Amino acid sequence: MQLTKRVESDRITETEYRKIRERLSYSSIKLFDNDRKKFYEECVMGIKKVEKQSVSLVLGSLVHLLLGNPDEFDQKFHIAQVTKPKGQMGQLVDNLFARTLQSAEVVDGKLVQQDSFPTLFADAVQRTKYSFEGEEIAFMKKDEAKILSMFEADGQLYYDELLNTVGKTVVSIPTIDQAEKLVNRLKAHPYTAELANLQSGTDVECFNELPSPCVALSPYRSKQ
């Protein structure tokens, strides 16, 4: 159909959209209103912000994908093979992964790390071990060497899996099962069934709100 061709020809990917520095999205305007310093850092200086996805956000993304483009699951998500550590070790791995992404660049399709691992780990330990006021709140009375040995025993495998799936969202089997149940309910419920099961036809054209597949990146390598 002509409308479909026009939409497809004019559409840009989410990645291309986010690279447009001059754009002012609703979220950036809201950030300007709430915190001018953060707005300047992120929208003017271009300092990369790493956001942690909540469980509800991941679940919602899964539901949208399974409703619209289930064949693209492997392009956007990765089924966890390693169980995420709990408690302070899980927080440390999250901080280490976030810190890793903050100083990495994509070069020839690969994630190249600008900082050495000791630097990344030391920063992650500081973020996890101390509060904003400098109070010790995790890994009490343990030095960095001890924390590193704990990480190698309990967190290394999960961290490596996160690195090997950069560009994808790591999800567990229970989360996938929950998303599939929600999709089935949406398709069966009288209030949502018509929209959830709608297909393009003679009188209707359906457009996927998440059209562009996520590009998975190769595991990072270091310049060090």
C-alpha positions in Angstrom: 0.0 0.0 0.0 1.1 3.6 -0.7 0.9 4.6 2.9 3.0 1.7 4.0 5.7 2.5 1.4 5.7 6.2 2.5 6.1 5.3 6.2 8.9 2.8 5.5 10.8 5.1 3.2 10.7 8.0 5.7 11.4 6.0 8.8 14.7 6.2 10.6 15.9 3.7 13.2 15.8 4.4 16.9 19.7 4.4 16.9 19.8 7.1 14.2 17.1 9.1 16.0 19.1 9.1 19.3 22.2 10.3 17.4 20.5 13.5 16.4 22.0 16.0 18.9 19.7 18.8 18.0 16.5 16.9 18.8 14.6 17.8 22.0 12.5 14.9 23.1 9.9 15.0 25.9 12.4 13.3 28.3 15.1 15.9 27.5 12.7 18.8 28.0 11.6 17.2 31.3 15.3 16.8 32.3 15.9 20.5 31.5 13.0 21.4 33.7 14.1 19.2 36.6 17.9 19.3 36.6 19.8 21.9 34.4 23.2 20.4 35.4 22.2 16.9 34.2 20.7 18.4 31.0 23.9 20.2 30.2 26.0 17.0 30.8 23.8 14.7 28.8 22.3 16.8 26.0 25.1 19.4 25.5 28.3 17.8 26.5 27.1 14.3 25.3 28.2 12.5 28.5 26.7 9.0 28.1 24.0 8.0 30.6 23.6 4.4 31.5 20.1 3.6 32.6 19.2 0.5 34.6 16.1 -1.2 33.2 13.5 -2.0 35.8 11.8 -5.4 35.9 8.5 -3.8 34.7 10.2 -2.0 31.8 11.8 -5.2 30.6 8.5 -7.1 31.0 6.7 -4.4 29.0 9.3 -4.5 26.2 8.9 -8.2 26.0 5.1 -8.0 25.8 5.4 -5.4 23.0 7.8 -7.6 21.1 5.9 -10.8 21.5 2.7 -9.0 20.3 4.2 -7.4 17.3 7.5 -9.1 16.1 8.1 -12.3 18.0 10.6 -13.4 15.3 12.9 -10.7 16.4 13.3 -12.0 20.0 16.9 -13.2 19.4 17.9 -9.8 18.0 16.7 -7.9 21.0 16.9 -10.3 24.0 19.2 -13.0 25.4 18.0 -15.8 27.7 20.2 -15.7 30.8 22.5 -18.7 31.1 24.0 -17.6 34.4 22.0 -16.6 37.5 22.6 -13.0 38.6 24.3 -12.8 42.0 22.1 -11.5 44.8 22.6 -8.6 47.3 25.7 -6.5 47.3 27.5 -8.7 44.7 24.6 -8.2 42.3 24.8 -4.5 42.9 28.6 -4.5 42.3 28.1 -6.4 39.0 25.5 -3.9 37.9 27.7 -0.9 38.7 30.7 -2.6 37.0 28.7 -3.2 33.8 27.4 0.4 33.8 30.9 1.8 34.4 32.2 -0.5 31.6 29.7 1.0 29.1 30.4 4.5 30.1 34.0 4.4 28.8 33.5 2.1 25.8 33.2 3.0 22.2 32.0 1.0 19.1 34.9 0.6 16.6 34.4 -1.6 13.5 31.4 -3.3 15.1 33.2 -4.1 18.4 33.0 -2.6 21.8 36.4 -1.1 22.6 37.1 -0.3 26.2 39.1 2.9 26.9 39.9 2.1 30.5 41.7 -0.8 32.1 39.8 -3.4 34.1 41.5 -2.4 37.4 40.2 1.2 36.8 36.7 0.0 36.0 36.6 -2.3 39.0 37.9 0.3 41.5 35.2 2.7 40.3 32.5 0.1 40.6 33.7 -0.8 44.2 33.5 2.8 45.2 30.0 3.2 43.8 28.8 0.1 45.6 30.7 0.2 48.9 30.0 3.8 49.8 27.0 6.1 49.9 26.9 9.6 48.4 28.0 10.9 51.8 31.0 8.6 51.9 29.4 6.2 54.5 30.4 2.5 54.1 27.2 0.6 53.2 28.4 -2.6 51.5 31.3 -5.0 51.7 31.9 -3.8 55.2 35.6 -3.8 56.3 36.7 -5.6 53.1 39.4 -4.1 50.9 39.4 -4.1 47.1 41.6 -7.2 46.8 39.1 -9.2 48.9 36.1 -7.9 47.0 37.9 -8.8 43.7 38.3 -12.4 44.9 34.6 -12.6 45.9 33.7 -11.2 42.5 35.8 -13.8 40.6 34.0 -16.5 42.6 30.5 -15.2 42.5 30.1 -12.5 39.9 32.5 -12.9 37.0 30.5 -15.3 35.0 27.4 -13.1 35.1 29.5 -10.0 34.2 31.0 -11.8 31.2 27.6 -12.8 30.0 26.5 -9.2 30.1 29.5 -8.2 28.1 28.9 -10.9 25.5 25.3 -9.7 25.0 25.8 -5.9 24.8 23.0 -4.5 22.8 20.6 -7.0 24.0 18.5 -7.3 27.2 19.3 -10.3 29.3 16.1 -12.0 30.6 15.3 -15.0 32.6 12.9 -17.9 31.7 10.4 -16.9 34.4 10.3 -13.4 33.0 9.6 -14.7 29.5 6.9 -17.0 30.8 5.2 -14.1 32.6 5.3 -12.0 29.4 3.8 -14.8 27.3 1.0 -15.2 29.8 0.3 -11.4 29.6 0.3 -11.6 25.8 -2.2 -14.5 25.9 -4.5 -12.5 28.3 -4.4 -9.4 26.0 -5.3 -11.6 23.0 -8.2 -13.2 24.9 -9.6 -10.3 26.9 -12.7 -8.7 25.4 -11.4 -5.2 25.9 -8.1 -5.8 24.1 -8.6 -8.8 21.9 -9.5 -6.9 18.8 -6.4 -4.7 18.9 -4.0 -7.4 20.1 -5.0 -9.8 17.2 -5.3 -7.1 14.5 -3.6 -7.9 11.2 -3.1 -5.7 8.1 -5.7 -6.2 5.4 -7.7 -4.4 2.8 -9.1 -1.8 5.2 -6.4 -1.8 7.9 -2.7 -1.2 8.0 -0.8 -2.2 11.2 2.5 -0.6 12.0 4.9 -2.0 14.6 6.0 0.5 17.2 9.4 -1.2 17.5 10.4 -1.6 13.9 14.1 -1.6 14.0 16.0 -4.7 15.3 18.6 -4.1 17.9 22.2 -4.6 16.7 24.1 -6.9 19.0 27.7 -5.9 19.5 30.7 -8.2 19.8 32.3 -8.7 23.3 34.5 -5.8 24.3 38.2 -5.8 23.8 40.6 -3.4 25.6 43.0 -0.9 24.1 45.2 -1.5 27.2 
